[in-house]
């Protein structure tokens, strides 16, 4: 593959901007940060080194989260209390995972993580509509931590009561450990932890996930920056493209049909799961 960055830097920058815009749009729409689209695009289409692409992806996620907050910051979709609770658990667990990475087979973890994502895709396919929890009592942990929230619906503001908090926290802990060991983000598991386990509305889950992954990516970006792995020639165009895409995706969250939103999420989770299984099998390097 010819080195487009060296032979035609203008075309290279424009291509990165286009890829980043698409990644920002989809990432903010479904709460995954955009790395699932950005990294393969940079590596396979433009020949960017993997570590450079991952570093640029972390920068992109920070911008995705920040741009989404510019649009969503004044409404009621983001549940900050749930986000802070789960992010604290996932952050600690990811550190544990990173420390123990050399003690566990990465291949086994990749198989496990890929299988879990496909199970999540199946669960998402089964439940295309939000479960109405307005008539159910909150979980005791939810009442103690005041985790219940309000979602804007067609009939006006609707209160939802967060359920099964210990289960959601436990899943986030497991996901954090695996993510730390494999160097992955856990955006898909974060969304499903809130959506399926804690019975939060899907839109609130995706927007809250955007808030959470920004904090995670910011910490990772600092580490990559200190190692000198962030290439301004790649991260710069990524930042330019990611912001408008993320703002558009965040604006579309409350306007797109819930079923369509879930189908987009389902497609990306299933794709990531298959990709992880193929990587564990040695088909993908």
C-alpha positions as CSV (number, residue, x, y, z in Angstrom):
1,X,0.0,0.0,0.0
2,X,1.5,3.4,-1.0
3,X,2.2,5.8,1.8
4,X,-0.6,8.3,1.2
5,X,0.5,10.5,4.1
6,X,3.9,11.1,2.4
7,X,2.7,11.2,-1.3
8,X,-0.4,13.3,-0.9
9,X,-0.8,14.7,2.6
10,X,-3.8,16.8,1.7
11,X,-5.8,13.8,0.5
12,X,-4.6,11.9,3.6
13,X,-5.9,14.6,5.9
14,X,-9.2,14.9,4.1
15,X,-9.7,11.1,4.2
16,X,-8.9,11.1,8.0
17,X,-11.4,13.9,8.5
18,X,-14.1,11.9,6.6
19,X,-13.4,8.7,8.6
20,X,-13.4,10.6,11.9
21,X,-16.7,12.4,11.1
22,X,-18.4,9.0,10.4
23,X,-16.8,7.5,13.6
24,X,-17.9,10.5,15.7
25,X,-21.4,10.3,14.4
26,X,-21.9,6.6,15.1
27,X,-19.9,6.7,18.3
28,X,-22.0,9.4,19.9
29,X,-25.2,7.9,18.5
30,X,-24.8,4.5,20.2
31,X,-22.3,5.4,23.1
32,X,-19.3,3.4,21.9
33,X,-17.0,6.3,21.3
34,X,-16.2,5.7,17.7
35,X,-13.0,3.7,18.1
36,X,-14.6,0.5,16.6
37,X,-14.9,2.4,13.3
38,X,-12.0,4.8,13.5
39,X,-9.2,2.3,14.3
40,X,-10.0,-0.2,11.5
41,X,-10.5,2.7,9.1
42,X,-7.1,4.3,9.9
43,X,-5.2,1.0,9.9
44,X,-6.8,-0.8,6.9
45,X,-7.6,2.1,4.6
46,X,-4.7,4.4,5.3
47,X,-2.0,2.1,6.6
48,X,-1.6,4.0,9.9
49,X,0.4,1.9,12.5
50,X,-1.9,0.2,15.0
51,X,-0.5,2.0,18.1
52,X,-0.8,5.4,16.4
53,X,-4.4,4.6,15.4
54,X,-5.3,3.5,18.9
55,X,-3.7,6.7,20.3
56,X,-5.7,8.8,17.9
57,X,-8.8,6.8,18.8
58,X,-8.4,7.7,22.4
59,X,-8.1,11.4,21.5
60,X,-11.2,11.0,19.3
61,X,-13.2,9.5,22.2
62,X,-12.3,12.5,24.4
63,X,-13.6,14.8,21.7
64,X,-16.6,12.7,21.0
65,X,-17.6,12.8,24.7
66,X,-16.9,16.6,24.9
67,X,-18.8,17.4,21.7
68,X,-21.7,15.2,22.8
69,X,-21.8,17.1,26.1
70,X,-22.1,20.4,24.2
71,X,-25.4,19.2,22.7
72,X,-26.7,17.0,25.5
73,X,-25.5,19.0,28.5
74,X,-28.7,20.9,29.1
75,X,-31.2,18.0,28.9
76,X,-32.1,15.1,31.1
77,X,-30.7,12.2,29.2
78,X,-27.3,11.9,30.9
79,X,-27.5,10.2,34.3
80,X,-24.4,11.5,35.9
81,X,-24.8,9.6,39.2
82,X,-25.0,6.3,37.4
83,X,-22.1,7.2,35.1
84,X,-19.8,8.2,38.0
85,X,-20.7,5.0,39.9
86,X,-20.0,2.6,37.0
87,X,-17.0,4.6,35.8
88,X,-15.4,4.3,39.2
89,X,-15.9,0.6,39.3
90,X,-14.7,0.1,35.7
91,X,-11.6,2.4,36.2
92,X,-10.4,0.4,39.3
93,X,-11.2,-2.9,37.5
94,X,-9.3,-1.9,34.4
95,X,-6.2,-1.1,36.5
96,X,-6.4,-4.6,38.1
97,X,-6.8,-6.0,34.6
98,X,-3.8,-4.2,33.3
99,X,-1.6,-5.3,36.2
100,X,-2.6,-8.9,35.8
101,X,-2.5,-8.9,32.0
102,X,0.7,-11.0,31.9
103,X,-0.8,-13.7,34.2
104,X,-3.7,-14.6,32.0
105,X,-3.9,-15.9,28.4
106,X,-4.9,-13.1,26.1
107,X,-6.4,-15.6,23.6
108,X,-8.7,-17.0,26.2
109,X,-9.9,-13.5,27.2
110,X,-10.4,-12.6,23.6
111,X,-12.6,-15.6,23.0
112,X,-14.5,-14.8,26.2
113,X,-15.0,-11.2,25.4
114,X,-16.0,-11.9,21.8
115,X,-18.6,-14.5,23.0
116,X,-19.9,-12.0,25.6
117,X,-20.4,-9.4,23.0
118,X,-22.4,-11.8,20.8
119,X,-24.6,-12.7,23.7
120,X,-25.1,-9.0,24.3
121,X,-26.1,-8.6,20.6
122,X,-28.6,-11.5,21.1
123,X,-30.1,-9.8,24.2
124,X,-30.3,-6.5,22.3
125,X,-32.2,-8.2,19.5
126,X,-34.7,-9.7,21.9
127,X,-35.6,-6.5,23.6
128,X,-36.1,-3.7,21.0
129,X,-38.3,-1.6,23.2
130,X,-37.5,0.0,26.6
131,X,-39.0,-1.6,29.7
132,X,-41.2,0.9,31.5
133,X,-40.0,1.0,35.1
134,X,-42.0,4.0,36.2
135,X,-44.4,1.8,38.2
136,X,-41.7,-0.4,39.8
137,X,-39.9,0.5,43.0
138,X,-36.3,1.5,42.8
139,X,-33.5,-0.8,43.9
140,X,-32.4,0.0,47.5
141,X,-29.0,1.0,46.2
142,X,-30.6,3.2,43.7
143,X,-32.7,5.0,46.4
144,X,-29.6,5.4,48.6
145,X,-27.5,6.8,45.8
146,X,-30.3,8.7,44.2
147,X,-29.7,7.0,40.8
148,X,-33.2,7.4,39.3
149,X,-33.6,9.7,36.4
150,X,-35.9,11.4,34.0
151,X,-36.2,10.8,30.3
152,X,-37.8,13.1,27.7
153,X,-40.5,11.1,25.9
154,X,-43.2,11.8,23.4
155,X,-45.6,12.1,26.3
156,X,-43.4,14.4,28.2
157,X,-40.8,13.8,31.0
158,X,-40.9,10.2,32.3
159,X,-39.3,9.0,35.5
160,X,-37.4,5.7,35.4
161,X,-36.3,3.7,38.4
162,X,-32.9,2.1,38.2
163,X,-33.0,-1.6,38.9
164,X,-30.5,-4.4,39.8
165,X,-27.7,-2.0,40.7
166,X,-25.4,-4.7,42.2
167,X,-25.7,-6.8,39.0
168,X,-24.9,-3.8,36.8
169,X,-21.9,-2.9,39.0
170,X,-20.6,-6.5,38.9
171,X,-20.8,-6.7,35.1
172,X,-18.9,-3.4,34.8
173,X,-16.2,-4.7,37.2
174,X,-15.8,-7.9,35.0
175,X,-15.8,-5.8,31.8
176,X,-13.3,-3.4,33.3
177,X,-10.9,-6.2,34.1
178,X,-11.2,-7.7,30.6
179,X,-10.9,-4.3,29.0
180,X,-7.8,-3.5,31.0
181,X,-6.2,-6.8,30.0
182,X,-6.9,-6.5,26.3
183,X,-6.5,-2.7,26.0
184,X,-10.1,-2.2,24.9
185,X,-12.8,0.2,25.7
186,X,-15.9,-1.3,27.3
187,X,-18.5,1.0,25.7
188,X,-20.7,-1.8,24.5
189,X,-20.8,-3.4,28.0
190,X,-21.4,-0.1,29.6
191,X,-24.5,0.5,27.5
192,X,-25.8,-3.0,28.1
193,X,-25.1,-2.9,31.8
194,X,-27.3,0.2,32.1
195,X,-29.9,-0.9,29.5
196,X,-30.4,-4.6,30.2
197,X,-29.3,-5.0,33.8
198,X,-30.3,-1.6,35.4
199,X,-33.3,-1.1,33.1
200,X,-32.4,2.4,32.1
201,X,-33.9,3.8,28.8
202,X,-31.6,2.9,25.9
203,X,-31.1,6.6,24.9
204,X,-30.1,7.5,28.4
205,X,-27.7,4.5,28.4
206,X,-25.9,5.6,25.2
207,X,-25.6,9.2,26.3
208,X,-24.4,8.3,29.8
209,X,-21.9,6.0,28.2
210,X,-20.5,8.9,26.1
211,X,-20.0,10.8,29.4
212,X,-18.2,7.8,30.9
213,X,-15.9,6.8,28.1
214,X,-14.6,10.4,27.9
215,X,-13.1,10.1,31.3
216,X,-11.6,6.7,30.6
217,X,-10.1,7.9,27.3
218,X,-8.6,11.0,28.8
219,X,-6.6,9.0,31.2
220,X,-5.4,6.7,28.4
221,X,-4.5,9.6,26.2
222,X,-2.2,11.0,28.9
223,X,-0.4,7.7,29.0
224,X,0.0,7.5,25.2
225,X,1.1,11.2,25.2
226,X,3.9,10.5,27.7
227,X,5.0,7.5,25.5
228,X,5.2,9.8,22.5
229,X,2.7,7.7,20.5
230,X,0.2,10.4,19.7
231,X,1.1,11.6,16.1
232,X,-0.3,15.2,15.6
233,X,-0.4,14.5,11.8
234,X,-3.1,11.9,12.5
235,X,-4.7,13.1,15.7
236,X,-5.1,16.6,14.3
237,X,-7.4,15.7,11.4
238,X,-9.2,13.2,13.6
239,X,-10.0,16.0,16.1
240,X,-11.3,18.2,13.2
241,X,-13.6,15.5,11.9
242,X,-14.8,13.9,15.1
243,X,-16.4,17.1,16.6
244,X,-19.1,17.8,14.0
245,X,-19.8,14.1,13.6
246,X,-20.2,13.6,17.4
247,X,-22.4,16.7,17.7
248,X,-24.7,15.5,14.8
249,X,-24.9,12.0,16.3
250,X,-25.7,13.4,19.8
251,X,-28.4,15.7,18.3
252,X,-29.9,12.7,16.4
253,X,-30.1,10.4,19.5
254,X,-33.5,11.9,20.6
255,X,-34.8,12.1,17.1
256,X,-34.1,8.7,15.6
257,X,-36.5,5.8,16.2
258,X,-35.6,3.6,19.1
259,X,-35.7,0.4,17.0
260,X,-33.3,1.9,14.5
261,X,-31.0,3.1,17.2
262,X,-30.9,-0.4,18.7
263,X,-30.3,-2.0,15.3
264,X,-27.2,0.3,14.7
265,X,-25.9,-0.6,18.2
266,X,-26.6,-4.3,17.5
267,X,-24.7,-4.3,14.3
268,X,-21.6,-2.7,15.9
269,X,-21.6,-5.0,18.9
270,X,-22.0,-8.1,16.7
271,X,-19.2,-6.9,14.4
272,X,-16.9,-6.2,17.3
273,X,-17.7,-9.6,18.8
274,X,-16.9,-11.4,15.6
275,X,-13.8,-9.4,15.1
276,X,-12.6,-10.4,18.6
277,X,-13.2,-14.1,17.9
278,X,-11.4,-13.9,14.6
279,X,-8.5,-12.2,16.3
280,X,-8.4,-14.9,19.0
281,X,-8.5,-17.6,16.3
282,X,-5.5,-16.0,14.6
283,X,-7.5,-15.1,11.4
284,X,-6.9,-11.4,12.2
285,X,-3.5,-10.2,13.4
